[in-house]
Amino acid sequence: MTRRALVIDDESGIRFVLRGVLEDRGFVVDEATTGEEGLEALGRTAYDLAFLDIIMPGIGGMEVLDRVRAAGGETSIIVMTAQDTMRNAVEAMKRGAFDYVTKPFDLAEIEVLVQRAGEIREMRRIIERVKGREREHVTNESMLVGRAPVMQQLFKTIGRVAASDATVMLEGESGTGKELIAQAIHKAGPRAAGPFVPVNSAAIPAELLESELFGHVRGSFTGATENRSGRFEEADGGTLFLDEIAEMPPEIQVKLLRVLESRTLNRVGGDETIQFDVRMIAATNRNPEQAVRDGRLREDLFYRLMVVGIELPPLRDRGDDIRLLAEHFVESLGARYDAAKRVTAAELREQGDYRWPGNVRELRNLVERALALGSDEIVLKAVPGAIASSVAPRETLIVGSTIADVEYRLIVATLSAFQGNKPKAARTLGISLKTLYNRLNAYRVA
């Protein structure tokens, strides 16, 4: 992705030096000699980074900064100042500058600032992608469809717990529908008119999770250019769903426990005590008692969350529900694809010992791939590992397969071997947990 930078300074020598540093780091660089030109450029182009001189003829750097922030601009702005205007530099930081540098500056210092600005911006992009995935509207609740006795019992439990305001801990493998269960509890309860706010603790970088949960005040850390409420405040009057709770860093678990017990919080860097009214539903794909024994989940937090515990059954234990769900997915997804009429759930043949590591989400993914490709055999061929080997010549697993197909099968098989434990699967595959989540999202496997 192309990165763009703007240098706003009336000194040609400064512009020349900064252009060289930025272009060496892969930026496309524009220049402006006045504040007016800088504002015009910032108004028409989305820059990742800008260097802004405070003292210039006409509109000064401080006014440029104020106008950019008032317009909601997200460019990381580094102000440049002489030693005798340090007070202005501090004031600029308060007004939302990313950082400042004094003239004459060291090129090594400039390079460090550019790198830091890039890292912070990438973290913001990651967070926005995570938010988009977490807040994606779920229109298909077929994961809650089921005739198996274990599902009928689950539905009864949901009905009983929804009427109360008790904290709930959901336990189940990836893809069993924990977020849908949490939504069902929320919608059936007294807080249905309030917000439902989901948070995936494992998908948010550890260094940003505290801010995401509790919010922050402007200036509390580099890049905090404005006051921001956290997920607890967003969920006020409704339900906060914390997924992958056992993957939360220990230091955040301590703060979470204190917040839950006091029903108050302080934003990062802030002194104001904020009250909230939230129902808490937590979830994990681990056995929570084992997570406590392994030191991944604090024991006191476990007891605070485990007021009501609900275990979600894996798809392999739901018998004929596999066929029921496949038929439902064909019907609900078929309208999106011209080839839908040529694929029926009857093609989902006997699955043998396949353990469905991706559970209902994996089944949905396989049906959708079949509909998208439009072949009568696709559902059968798309099933990875044990299923494919039981119904097709072994060489077809590699010959004619794309790298993406092979990677998909490897990831699914590894998750199956570790009963859906993503951190263990990531370590075995030799990739980071974040990369694994990116792959699962790309293949639409939960």
Secondary structure, 3 states (H helix, E strand, C coil): CCEEEEEECCCHHHHHHHHHHHHHCCEEEEEECCHHHHHHHHHHCCCCEEEEECCCCCCCHHHHHHHHHHCCCCCEEEEEEEHHHHHHHHHHHHCCCCEEEEECCCHHHHHHHHHHHHHHHHHHHHHHHHHHHHCCCCCCCHHHCCCCHHHHHHHHHHHHHHCCCCCEEEECCCCCCHHHHHHHHHHHCCCCCCCEEEEECCCCCHHHHHHHHHCECCCCCCCCCCCECCHHHHCCCCEEEEECHHHCCHHHHHHHHHHHHHCEECCECCCCCEECCCEEEEEECCCHHHHHHCCCCCHHHHHHHCCEEEECCCHHHCCCHHHHHHHHHHHHHHHHCHHHHHCCHHHCCCCCCCCCCCHHHHHHHHHHHHHHHCCCCHHHHHCCCHHHHHHCCHHHHCCCCCHHHHHHHHHHHHHHHCCCCHHHHHHHHCCCHHHHHHHHHHHCCC
